[in-house]
């Protein structure tokens, strides 16, 4: 085999390997496609939490959340799930707080756990799929020396 053919074979194998890695990364974030859509938690008076996630494209999912009571905005959050260095990262920018990143420690077709042990609270963000029309988002961690958790049960709603 000539040197030129060997070099061409090497280049082709590198291109194929790169394509395979890109496909694996896409499939990894693709496992979270069940999060895409519009979700709502209502109850407890007039408080409503809406969370919306775009489907994955370009190695990222974009999301946003807002909490309102009546006609008043209480808080909002810009969210992103992205691939960084072969890991899924949950990037949160909550209103009035600095941004924070949480790295996925578990990913499946029904569950994802993101963790940041250095963050004040929460240290874990968990999404669990429950059927086709509901999911539970949970934040948990230690605050003031006590372990705490808050569940956000969401129902799928129309994106309007």
Secondary structure, DSSP 8 states (H G I E B T S, - for coil): --HHHHHHHHHHHHHHHHHHHHHHHHHHHHTTGGG-EEEEEE-STTEEEEEEE---BTTEEEEEEEEEETTEEEEEEEEEEEEETTEEEEEEEETTS--EEEEEEEE-SSEEEEE-TTSSS-SEEEEEE-SSSEEEEEEEEEETTEEEEEEEEEEEE---
